Amino acid sequence: MAKKIVCAGNLCLDITPVFNNDRVDDPSRLFLPGKLIKVGEAEMHAGGAIANTGLGMSYFGSDVTLIGKIGNDQFGTLIMNIIDQFPVKKKIEVSDKCATSYTIVLAPPGIDRIFIHCPSANDQFGFSDIDFEEIKNADLFHFGYPTIMKQMYEKPEELACIIHRLNRQRRKAA
C-alpha cells in the first residue's frame, strides 16, 4: 500500500530558458548590461517544495496531497495544468488577492544556477491555509521552504502554531 504524503508550503512556476551548450567560465562576462543573450525555448515546470517533493513522491508511487496557494492568473493556470498530469490530490487555494509565485532559473552550462524569484502568493501562505484534517492520516508531512515565506519569518508564531498543532495531532494518534 502506498504511503500517504502531504506536502504543503511553497509553490511556484519555474521558468528556465535553455542556454546553448557553450560552457560559461565567467558569469560576469555573460550577464552584462545591454548584452543580448540568445537562448533556446523556455522550459516551464511546477516548482517550489510542494511540487518538487510532492510530484516526485507521486511519480514513485506515493499517495500525495498538495497544499498551497496560487493567484487567479495565467501562471496559476499553468501550474494547475502541470499538476493535473499527476495522480495527486490538490488542496491549492486560488486567490484573487495575490499573484502566483514564479522563479526564473538561469542555468548556463558551467556555473551554478541563478534564481530570480517573485514570492507573491507564498508570502501570504500561513497556518490557516493548512488542512490539518488531511494531515491527520498522513504517514509523512513535508512543509517546504518556510524560511522564504513571509508569514513564517515575519510572524514566527505562524510556524510555531503549525508545529504545535502537528505535535498535538501526533500525540493524540499515539
SENU-297934 format. One record per residue (C-alpha): chain; residue number from 1; y, x, z. Coordinates in Angstrom, 2 decimals. Last residue first. Layout:
<atoms>
+------+-----+---------+---------+---------+
: unit : pos :      py :      px :      pz :
+------+-----+---------+---------+---------+
:    A : NUM :       Y :       X :       Z :
...
+------+-----+---------+---------+---------+
</atoms>
This chain:
<atoms>
+------+-----+---------+---------+---------+
: unit : pos :      py :      px :      pz :
+------+-----+---------+---------+---------+
:    A : 174 :    7.63 :   -0.03 :   19.50 :
:    A : 173 :    9.45 :   -2.64 :   17.38 :
:    A : 172 :   12.07 :   -3.31 :   20.06 :
:    A : 171 :   12.74 :    0.44 :   20.43 :
:    A : 170 :   13.18 :    0.80 :   16.67 :
:    A : 169 :   15.62 :   -2.10 :   16.49 :
:    A : 168 :   17.72 :   -0.59 :   19.31 :
:    A : 167 :   17.70 :    2.78 :   17.59 :
:    A : 166 :   18.84 :    1.20 :   14.32 :
:    A : 165 :   21.64 :   -0.70 :   16.09 :
:    A : 164 :   22.84 :    2.45 :   17.87 :
:    A : 163 :   22.78 :    4.48 :   14.63 :
:    A : 162 :   24.80 :    1.86 :   12.76 :
:    A : 161 :   27.22 :    1.46 :   15.67 :
:    A : 160 :   27.75 :    5.24 :   15.85 :
:    A : 159 :   28.45 :    5.30 :   12.10 :
:    A : 158 :   31.13 :    2.63 :   12.46 :
:    A : 157 :   32.38 :    4.24 :   15.70 :
:    A : 156 :   33.21 :    7.27 :   13.57 :
:    A : 155 :   36.16 :    5.32 :   12.13 :
:    A : 154 :   37.92 :    7.82 :    9.87 :
:    A : 153 :   34.67 :    9.67 :    9.14 :
:    A : 152 :   32.30 :    6.77 :    8.51 :
:    A : 151 :   34.78 :    4.31 :    7.05 :
:    A : 150 :   35.97 :    7.00 :    4.60 :
:    A : 149 :   32.55 :    7.75 :    3.10 :
:    A : 148 :   32.16 :   11.46 :    2.30 :
:    A : 147 :   30.40 :   12.41 :    5.57 :
:    A : 146 :   28.29 :    9.25 :    5.46 :
:    A : 145 :   26.48 :   10.67 :    2.42 :
:    A : 144 :   23.32 :    8.64 :    2.36 :
:    A : 143 :   21.67 :    6.40 :    4.88 :
:    A : 142 :   17.89 :    6.56 :    4.41 :
:    A : 141 :   15.70 :    4.11 :    6.32 :
:    A : 140 :   11.94 :    4.66 :    6.29 :
:    A : 139 :    8.91 :    2.49 :    7.04 :
:    A : 138 :   11.03 :   -0.62 :    6.62 :
:    A : 137 :   10.33 :   -3.90 :    8.40 :
:    A : 136 :   13.59 :   -4.08 :   10.38 :
:    A : 135 :   15.65 :   -2.53 :    7.57 :
:    A : 134 :   15.95 :   -5.81 :    5.68 :
:    A : 133 :   17.01 :   -7.59 :    8.86 :
:    A : 132 :   19.57 :   -4.83 :    9.40 :
:    A : 131 :   21.37 :   -5.73 :    6.17 :
:    A : 130 :   24.15 :   -3.12 :    6.13 :
:    A : 129 :   27.57 :   -4.10 :    4.80 :
:    A : 128 :   28.95 :   -4.97 :    8.25 :
:    A : 127 :   28.47 :   -1.39 :    9.45 :
:    A : 126 :   30.62 :    0.10 :    6.70 :
:    A : 125 :   31.28 :    0.55 :    3.00 :
:    A : 124 :   35.00 :    0.57 :    2.17 :
:    A : 123 :   35.18 :    4.25 :    1.23 :
:    A : 122 :   32.11 :    3.73 :   -0.95 :
:    A : 121 :   34.03 :    1.20 :   -3.04 :
:    A : 120 :   36.68 :    3.81 :   -4.00 :
:    A : 119 :   35.07 :    7.30 :   -3.78 :
:    A : 118 :   36.50 :    8.81 :   -7.01 :
:    A : 117 :   34.81 :   12.17 :   -7.57 :
:    A : 116 :   35.37 :   15.15 :   -9.84 :
:    A : 115 :   32.31 :   17.33 :   -9.29 :
:    A : 114 :   31.85 :   20.89 :  -10.56 :
:    A : 113 :   28.30 :   22.09 :  -11.16 :
:    A : 112 :   27.29 :   25.70 :  -10.58 :
:    A : 111 :   27.77 :   28.10 :  -13.46 :
:    A : 110 :   25.59 :   29.46 :  -16.27 :
:    A : 109 :   25.34 :   26.41 :  -18.50 :
:    A : 108 :   28.37 :   24.11 :  -18.17 :
:    A : 107 :   27.81 :   21.32 :  -15.64 :
:    A : 106 :   30.89 :   19.17 :  -15.15 :
:    A : 105 :   29.90 :   16.02 :  -13.28 :
:    A : 104 :   32.46 :   13.23 :  -13.41 :
:    A : 103 :   31.79 :   11.06 :  -10.40 :
:    A : 102 :   32.34 :    7.33 :  -10.07 :
:    A : 101 :   32.95 :    4.77 :   -7.34 :
:    A : 100 :   33.33 :    1.19 :   -8.45 :
:    A :  99 :   36.78 :   -0.29 :   -7.95 :
:    A :  98 :   37.90 :   -2.22 :   -4.90 :
:    A :  97 :   38.84 :   -5.69 :   -3.63 :
:    A :  96 :   36.90 :   -7.76 :   -6.18 :
:    A :  95 :   33.67 :   -6.60 :   -4.55 :
:    A :  94 :   30.10 :   -6.64 :   -5.87 :
:    A :  93 :   27.81 :   -6.19 :   -2.88 :
:    A :  92 :   24.51 :   -4.47 :   -3.59 :
:    A :  91 :   21.43 :   -5.82 :   -1.84 :
:    A :  90 :   19.10 :   -4.95 :   -4.69 :
:    A :  89 :   15.30 :   -4.96 :   -4.52 :
:    A :  88 :   13.78 :   -2.29 :   -6.70 :
:    A :  87 :   11.47 :   -2.28 :   -9.73 :
:    A :  86 :   13.72 :   -0.07 :  -11.87 :
:    A :  85 :   15.49 :   -0.90 :  -15.16 :
:    A :  84 :   17.87 :   -3.21 :  -13.27 :
:    A :  83 :   19.32 :   -0.09 :  -11.61 :
:    A :  82 :   20.77 :    1.07 :  -14.94 :
:    A :  81 :   22.27 :   -2.34 :  -15.78 :
:    A :  80 :   23.64 :   -2.59 :  -12.21 :
:    A :  79 :   25.35 :    0.80 :  -12.55 :
:    A :  78 :   26.84 :   -0.13 :  -15.93 :
:    A :  77 :   28.17 :   -3.41 :  -14.54 :
:    A :  76 :   29.79 :   -1.56 :  -11.64 :
:    A :  75 :   31.41 :    0.87 :  -14.09 :
:    A :  74 :   32.74 :   -2.10 :  -16.08 :
:    A :  73 :   34.33 :   -3.79 :  -13.07 :
:    A :  72 :   33.61 :   -6.00 :  -10.05 :
:    A :  71 :   33.54 :   -3.02 :   -7.73 :
:    A :  70 :   30.45 :   -1.55 :   -6.14 :
:    A :  69 :   28.88 :   -1.65 :   -2.68 :
:    A :  68 :   25.51 :   -0.50 :   -1.39 :
:    A :  67 :   22.09 :   -1.47 :   -0.06 :
:    A :  66 :   19.07 :   -0.53 :   -2.20 :
:    A :  65 :   15.61 :   -1.82 :   -1.30 :
:    A :  64 :   12.57 :    0.22 :   -2.31 :
:    A :  63 :    8.80 :   -0.39 :   -2.33 :
:    A :  62 :    7.60 :    3.16 :   -3.01 :
:    A :  61 :    5.67 :    4.05 :   -6.16 :
:    A :  60 :    6.92 :    7.46 :   -7.31 :
:    A :  59 :    9.64 :    5.95 :   -9.50 :
:    A :  58 :   10.75 :    3.84 :   -6.55 :
:    A :  57 :   11.22 :    6.97 :   -4.47 :
:    A :  56 :   13.42 :    8.47 :   -7.20 :
:    A :  55 :   15.36 :    5.21 :   -7.54 :
:    A :  54 :   16.05 :    5.20 :   -3.82 :
:    A :  53 :   16.94 :    8.86 :   -3.37 :
:    A :  52 :   19.29 :    9.44 :   -6.30 :
:    A :  51 :   20.44 :    5.82 :   -6.50 :
:    A :  50 :   21.04 :    5.34 :   -2.79 :
:    A :  49 :   22.46 :    8.80 :   -2.29 :
:    A :  48 :   25.01 :    8.79 :   -5.05 :
:    A :  47 :   24.28 :    8.34 :   -8.71 :
:    A :  46 :   23.46 :    5.70 :  -11.31 :
:    A :  45 :   23.34 :    7.64 :  -14.53 :
:    A :  44 :   25.54 :    8.22 :  -17.54 :
:    A :  43 :   25.06 :   11.04 :  -20.03 :
:    A :  42 :   28.07 :   11.95 :  -22.12 :
:    A :  41 :   27.68 :   12.90 :  -25.75 :
:    A :  40 :   28.25 :   16.51 :  -26.69 :
:    A :  39 :   31.10 :   18.72 :  -25.56 :
:    A :  38 :   34.10 :   20.37 :  -27.18 :
:    A :  37 :   36.51 :   21.94 :  -24.72 :
:    A :  36 :   40.15 :   21.69 :  -25.75 :
:    A :  35 :   42.41 :   24.02 :  -23.78 :
:    A :  34 :   45.81 :   22.73 :  -22.65 :
:    A :  33 :   45.43 :   24.03 :  -19.11 :
:    A :  32 :   42.44 :   26.40 :  -18.87 :
:    A :  31 :   38.93 :   25.46 :  -17.74 :
:    A :  30 :   36.67 :   27.79 :  -19.73 :
:    A :  29 :   38.26 :   31.14 :  -18.90 :
:    A :  28 :   38.32 :   30.34 :  -15.17 :
:    A :  27 :   34.65 :   29.34 :  -15.47 :
:    A :  26 :   33.66 :   32.99 :  -16.04 :
:    A :  25 :   30.05 :   33.60 :  -17.09 :
:    A :  24 :   29.54 :   30.46 :  -19.16 :
:    A :  23 :   26.29 :   30.37 :  -21.12 :
:    A :  22 :   26.55 :   28.79 :  -24.55 :
:    A :  21 :   24.10 :   25.87 :  -24.76 :
:    A :  20 :   26.69 :   23.23 :  -25.60 :
:    A :  19 :   28.04 :   21.13 :  -22.76 :
:    A :  18 :   26.79 :   17.58 :  -22.15 :
:    A :  17 :   29.46 :   15.42 :  -20.54 :
:    A :  16 :   28.10 :   14.01 :  -17.27 :
:    A :  15 :   29.27 :   10.65 :  -15.96 :
:    A :  14 :   27.67 :    9.74 :  -12.63 :
:    A :  13 :   28.29 :    6.11 :  -11.63 :
:    A :  12 :   28.43 :    5.69 :   -7.87 :
:    A :  11 :   26.52 :    4.56 :   -4.80 :
:    A :  10 :   26.97 :    5.95 :   -1.28 :
:    A :   9 :   25.35 :    4.02 :    1.53 :
:    A :   8 :   21.95 :    2.47 :    1.98 :
:    A :   7 :   18.37 :    3.31 :    1.05 :
:    A :   6 :   15.61 :    1.10 :    2.47 :
:    A :   5 :   12.02 :    2.27 :    1.96 :
:    A :   4 :    8.83 :    0.23 :    2.31 :
:    A :   3 :    5.78 :    2.46 :    1.82 :
:    A :   2 :    3.46 :    1.32 :   -0.94 :
:    A :   1 :    0.00 :    0.00 :    0.00 :
+------+-----+---------+---------+---------+
</atoms>
